[in-house]
Amino acid sequence: MLEVKIFTLYPDLFPGPLNVGIYKKAQENKIWNLKVINIRDYATDKHSSVDDAPFGGGSGMLLRPDVVASALDANVGNDETIIYLSPKGKRLDQKIAKELSDKKKLNFICGHFEGIDQRLLETRNIKEYSIGDFILSGGETASFVFVDSIIRLLPNVLGNDNSIKEESFENDLLEYPQYTKPQNWEGKTPPEVLLSGDHGKIKGWRLSQSEAITRRQRPDLWKKYLNKNEKH
């Protein structure tokens, strides 16, 4: 079972979308578990202060390393992965999500204000990840995205584990177009090849569509795809 712990200043936001649909069912089936830790519970003054002004001046406030460290040390064991959700972190992709889905324990720190004292990141061996090149008001929103991308990869979470193999970003390609009933909708019908029953032709059509979409919409992925296939 994967154990996920979220360290946040806003515990009331959880479990939120992680408590519906396949994610709720997966928790009930003991495939994964969620624990939410309120960072403010580890503040030491009467005002429950968790932030302070940065040394050297500047706008905004920083999360205090002593408070966050106390929360981590009380809840995280040795060799567990700790992730700080930060816009300056390594950008999340499907490869990273797969690597993290193999872990047994994952800990996420939801940042706020201007960030966290650098000493905390270094002394607790914290990995920094981002969900994209944009700024959010807090790490909670990012944590939903991050956890979602990982949980769905766990065995028996999706109804058909084979569907993962054909999704976008597998083999550095975006997914091909898909169609379902009704066969004729507003005068439009699916490509004839999908109705042919010829699985070889269908597979070829889907690959060509994935390649064309990737080349047009994600030239960075297309370059990776070409380079990988040249090596083979």
N, C-alpha and C positions, 0 to 999 in steps of 0.2 A: 504493500500500500504506500502511495506517495503522500507524505505529510507536507502540507504547505502552511507556512506561518507568515502573516502579514503584520508588519510593524507600522502603525499609523497614528496620526493625531485625530483621526475621525473614524473610530471603529463602527459607528452607526451606519456607515456606508456599506458595510459588509453583512452578509454574503452577497447581497444585491443580485446581479444577473448570474452569479455562480451557484444560485440555489434554485434554478429552474431547469426544466428539460433534461437533457442527457447528463448535465453536470450534477444535478440533484440526484438523479438515479444512480450515477456512478458513486456518489457519496454513500447512498443507502446500501449499495453493493460492496462497500468498503474497498473501492478501487483507489480512492484518494480521500483525504481529510483536510479540513480547513480550520486553522486556529488564528484568531485575531488578537493582537497585543496592542494595548493603548500605550504609546510612548510616554504620554503625560503621567501615567501611573508611577513612573520612575524618576520624576522630578523630586528635588529635595527641599525646595523652599515652600513657604506657605502659599505662594501664588502659583505653584506648579509650573514654574517657568521652564520652557524647553528651548528657547532661542536667546541669542544675544547679538550685539553689533559686531561686525568683523574688525579684526585688528587691521590697522592701516587705513581705516575709513572706507567709505563707499555706501551705496544705497542698499537698503534691505537688511535682513537679519539672517543669521545662520543657525541651524540646529546645533545645539551644544553636544560635543563629543562625549562628555561624561554621562549625560542623561541617556543618550541613545545606546552607549556602550553598556550601561547598566541593564537596559531592556534586553539587549542581545545576550549578554553574559548569563542572564537568568533564564533564558529560553532556548538558547542554541548550543548544541553539543559540539565537540571537537570534530573537525573535518567536514562539517556541514556547509553547503554552498549558501553564501549570503549575497544577495543582489540588491544594489542600490539603483533605483529607477531615476536616471539622470539624462538630460538632453546632451551631455557631453560624453555619454557612454557609447559603447560599441552598439551598432544598430542591430536590432533583432531581425533574424531571418529564419527561414524554415529549418536550415541546418542547425542553428543554435537551439531552436525549439526541440528538435529531435534529440540533441545531445542532453538537454536538461530533462527530457522526459524519461531518461534512463536513471535519474537520481532517485534516491529514497526520501530525501529531505531537502526542501527548498525554502529559503527565507527571503522575503522581499521587504525592503525599507522604502516607504513612500515619503519622498522628500517634499519639503515646503519651503517657503521664503526664498532665499538666494542659494540654498543648498546645505551641505553638511561640511563640518570641519574636516579638512584633508587628513588630519592625523587619525581620525576614526577609520577612514577608508583604508589607510595603510596598516594600522595595527591589527585590524580584524580581517585582513585579506579579503576585502569586499570587492566584488566584481561590479562594474558599472555598465548598464545597458540602457539603450534608448529604443522607443518604438517608432521613432521617425524624427525628421529634421523640423520640428516645431516645438513650441513651448506650451505646456499645460499648467494649470493653476496648482496642481498637486499630483503626486505619484499614484494616487488611488485609481484614477481613470486608467493610467498606464498599466497598473497591476491587473486590472480586469482583462485587458487585451493579452498581457503576457501569460497569465495563468490559463486563459482560454486556449491559447495556441499550444500549450503544453498538455493540458488535460485531455484534449481530444485525440492526442496521439497515443494515449495509454491503451493497452490491450483491453478489448471488450467495452470501451466507452462508446464508440460508434457502432451502429447496427451492422455495418459491413466494413471490416478492417481493410479489405482490398481496395475500397474507394479512396483511401489515403494515397495509394500508389499512383492514382491518375489525377491528382489535384494539381492546381497551379503550383509552380516552383519545384515540383518533382523533376529531376533531370534538367533543371534550369529552363524549363518551358512553362508558359502560361497555359491554362486549360483550354481545350477546344470548345466550340459552341455546343450546347445541348438542347434537345427538343423532346416534348412529350405530347400527350393527347390534349385537345382534339387535333387530328391530323390536318384538317383544314381550318385555319383560324384567321378571320378577317381577310380571306383570300390568299393567305400565305401557307405554304406547305413545307415540311422539312426537306432537306436534300435527299434525292432519290436513293443515294447510296446507303443511307441509314435504314431504308425500308427494304433493301435488297436481300438481307439475310446472309450476305457474303461477308463473313467476319474478317477475312483478310483485307478486302477492299475497305471495310469500315475502319479497321485499324490504320490503314494507310492514309485514309482521308483525315482521320482525327490527328495523326501526326503532322500532316501537311498544314492543317488549320492551326495547330499549336505553334508550329514554326513561323507561320505567316503573322499570327497575332503577336508573338514575342518579338519578332523582327521589327514590327511596326510600333509597338507600344513600349517595349522595354529593351532598347538597344544594348543596355548594360548586361542584361541576362542573355541576350542573343550572342554577344561576344563570348561570354563564359561557355555557352553551349557549343559554339563553334570550336573554341580552344580545346574543350574537353574531348570532342569527337575527333579532332585532328590527332590528339595524343593516342587515341585508340586505332 
